[in-house]
Amino acid sequence: MGLVLTSIAILEEQLKQERAARISAEGALTRFRDVVKTEAEQKKHLSERILAAMMSAPDAMALFDENDLLVAANKAYLSANGDGENRIEIGMSRLDILKKAALTGLIDFNGKTAQDWFDETAPNWRSEDFGESTLQTTDGKWFRITTRKTKFGDSVTYRVDITAEKMRALELEQARKRADIASSAKSAFLANMSHEIRTPMNGVIGMAELLAETDLDEEQSLFANTIRNSGEALLTIINDILDYSKIEAGQMELFPEPFNLEEMVLDCVRLLQSKANDKHLDLLLDYDMFLPTGFVGDVGRIRQVLLNLISNAIKFTQTGFVLIRVVGVTANDTDYKIHIAVEDTGIGIPSAKQAQVFSEFKQVDHSENRKLEGTGLGLAISKKLVEKMGGVMWLDSEQDKGSVFGFKIGLKSQTDEYYRQPTAPKEIYNIMIVDDLEQNRTILKKQLGALNLHAYEYSNVDDAVAAFKNGTPCDMVITDHQMPEQTGEQLAIQIRELGFKGPIFMLSSDLRNLKMSSANAGCFTAILQRPSLRDELYKSLNCVFDASELGGQPMLVESSALCNLENLPVLLAEDNKTNQLVFRQMTKGLNLNLTVCGDGPDTVAQYQKIMPKIVFMDISMPGFDGDEATRQIRDIEKMNNMPPTPIIALTAHAMAGDRDRFISAGMDDYLAKPLKKKLVYEMLERFSPTLAPEQQL
Ligand code: ADP
């Protein structure tokens, strides 16, 4: 009995457990059904919400299937073409919709016919070419149409009204155009103003210069010189103001191009050499021995900055020297940081005033400055130019001791123009350097050191002669010309008398005033302009031992100042009668064979007739201008296999950077009007054909 009871209890327990399990499974099923139902409802609800949002969106939206048939679209899309025949309906193809849009007359076809517009536009609307396009309607509205593909192969198109955005862009564009017109008008005004002022100034300064050279009493000569000096001062002011306003107007552009840095620095030195000579100042150049010469940069602007610094240094120095140092450091093979410093032994600038010299119209108030003309704009312009080139400018000065103005700019070097390692002739090793100025001796020693030559330095002729007598080894002598006690000429005479047969070079910064008897000149092997390119000195050294014998006339004379220009055929192309007269008068003493013509065609005709050795070419001339005349002359030369004739542009439009423009137009250099006698002479001397050695000195 007991066993039966136990079995029933077990059975009941099993039944209980099975019931509980069934109830729990039914509960799970119901819950599952509930979840599925809610999710389906939620999905439906969500799609309805999305559809409602799409319908009420202000921008047009449409959904196309993979066959490009319209599946859904909102009100903004459907109503775009209006009712009636052109109505858009679900199920239409994208191209049909486009065709209908074309026929409504709502779209601005930009002068095209509806058919042409459709043919042009249709390919862009194919569903595989998705992207963005803009559309203008005849009521002046603009729309951006964007189409994107969905992951189901459908494509959705949005059309957004961008009229306000377009209008703003249009206004901005118009404002930019107006600003461009105003700024080019300003540039043209500046250039014209420069031209208009320079032309009459040419008459004033040129004539005053000529007048000052005639027989005048003291008072008259004072008046004539005052007119000339004031005219020149006025021109400097005009140039500075023009440059400054260009920088301020943001119109200063840089034109980087390959150039030779050493030649450019030397050009600046030579240009200002006569000013330094007038004040008996030594103008020295120390170009880093290991720095290449070929770089890429805006040579016109770098020259402008350097000229400003050197002319300031000369202006504010009464005795001593002005030394230009060019050094460079390189981070890799092509990127150089070039440091150019101009050091003088002048009046200096008190430390409290140093910051202000770079500001506009700021001059240090000292007696020197009151005597000297200037605008106080030069350094402000230079600093801005250097900064525009990505560089910095600096100043180090001590009152009454001197100043160093310098700037640092980054320039890329040109590998093909790398400075080649020079060599010295094997016959020389020991060189005697005689110069009263320590800086000059140091520079020369460095230059000779690069050739592995050994230099003995002497600061005066007596010491050099004594050393020579004492048997100091000497294969060659390089001497300065003007020294306090005895000159280089006297040194040469003495050591030749002592039987020295080797080469003697003289370096002079004032070849123009070098007067020497031919007997004394015969003591020298070469007379060179100082400073000169490192290469020129090395070339001259190497030439010496090519000469069959020493003595007689110096074989190298680095100055055409000593040339005779008599009867040199020169062509002047200049339409302005006053300027013609100024040029004639200026060159009267040289007895040139001068032909003058007043327009472009006549210039070319005269060129062919007289075959001049030098042409001075005005730029603005009737017929055709100087650029065209130069082009024609260069063509004639090429056709006839003739060497190019030096052509010097004459221009009243002298903006900085012009020299490079003229050179690229086929000319050799340029002179800014008003013409200056000294500069005209320098050009004639520089470009006149080299004469045979016996005609020199
Ligand atoms: P400007 O030379 O036309 O007066 P700058 O801007 O070139 O104008 O120079 C501003 C001032 O800086 C000069 O007037 C002068 O007082 C001072 N200055 C410039 N360079 C030197 C220098 N090398 N030595 C002494 N003072 C100088």
Boltz pocket constraint, residues with backbone or C-beta under 6 A from the ligand:
constraints:
  - pocket:
      binder: B
      contacts: [[A, 308], [A, 309], [A, 312], [A, 313], [A, 314], [A, 316], [A, 344], [A, 346], [A, 347], [A, 348], [A, 349], [A, 357], [A, 359], [A, 362], [A, 363], [A, 364], [A, 365], [A, 369], [A, 373], [A, 374], [A, 375], [A, 376], [A, 377], [A, 378], [A, 379], [A, 380], [A, 403]]
      max_distance: 6.0
